[in-house]
Amino acid sequence: MRRSREPFLWALFSGGGMASALLLPAIAFLLWIAVPLGWVEGGSYETLFALVRHPLVRLVLFALISLFLFHWAHRLRYTLYDGLQLYHLNQLIAVVTYGIASFMTVVAAYILWVFA
């Protein structure tokens, strides 16, 4: 009997959803409200670049980006499947959405490895 990949995909979805719910509002507040209003001093380019060059920071960024992408893919898949009722295209939708998330995860890894 063939095992389902659904539990793994649901785990990626829930991990990405939790990371999105906890981290994105704080990041948006800091970058778009607190720094422009002068409540918090923004870091210089050199400081932020040195921070991103650290291997542990790169690893955390890679994990967050991949979780965000798989959360997006899972949400879009089930929006198309349930919302638009495209039941007959379930396999194609799954391949396309998770394929895009996988490809963008590889692109993110490449960018973090080469440019940082």
N, C-alpha and C positions, 0 to 999 in steps of 0.2 A: 504494500500500500504506500502511496506517495504522501509525503508529509507536506503540509501547507506552509507557505512562507508568511501567511497573514500575521501570526503573533510577532514575528520580527518586524514587519512593517508597521504594525500598530505600536510597538515599542519605540520605533524611530519617530512616529507621529507624536506620541505623548511626550517624549523627551524634547522634541523640537517645540511643541506647544508650551511646555513648562518653561523652557529657556526663553522663548519669545515673550511669554507673559511676565516673567520676572525681570529680564534684562533690557528688553527694548524700550519700555517706558522710562527707565532710569537713564539709558544712553540718550534717548531723545530729549529728555529734560535737560541733561547736562549740555549736550551739544547745541540745542536750538533755543534754550531759554536761559539757563544759568550763565553760560559763557558770554553770549551777546549782551546780556544785561549787566555784566560785570560782577555778578555774585560770586563767581568762581574764576580764578585765573586759568586761562587755557595754556596748555603746554606749547612750547616752541616746537618747530619742525624737527630740530635735532634731537630733542628729548623724546618725542613720540617715535621717531625713526629708530633710536637706540632701544626703546622699549619693544618695538615690533621685531627687532633683530634677535631678541632673546629666544632661544629654542622653546622654552616652556610657553611663552606667550604665543608663539606661532602654533604650537600644538593646540592650545585652548581656542585660538581663533579658528583653526581648521575644524575642530569638533563642533563649535557653535555654528559655523557656516554650513557644515554638512547637516546638522540637525535642523536648522532653519529650512534648508532646501528640501529635505525629505518630509518635513511637516507640510510645506507648500504642496509638494507632489501628492501626498495622501489626501489633503483637503481638496485639491483640484480634481483628483480622481473620483472621489465620492460625490463631489458637487456635480460632475458630469454624469456619473452613474445614477445617482438618486434624484438630483435636481432636474436634470434634463431627460431622465429616464432612458438613457442610452444603454440598456441592458445587453443588447446584442453586440456592443462594441467594448465590452468589459475588458477582454484580453488586450485589445489594441490600446485602449486608454491606459491600462496599467503599464504596458511596455513603454509607451511614449512618455508618460509623466515620470515614472521612476528612471527611465533612460535619461531624460533631461536632468533630473536631480543628480544622477550618478555622473553624467558628463560635467555638469557644473561643479561638482565636488572635486573631480580631477583637475579642472581648470583652477579652482581655488587653491588646491594643493600645489599646483605648478607655480602660480603667482606668489604664494607664500614662500615657496622654496627658492625661486629664482630672484625675485625682485626685492625681497626683504632680506 
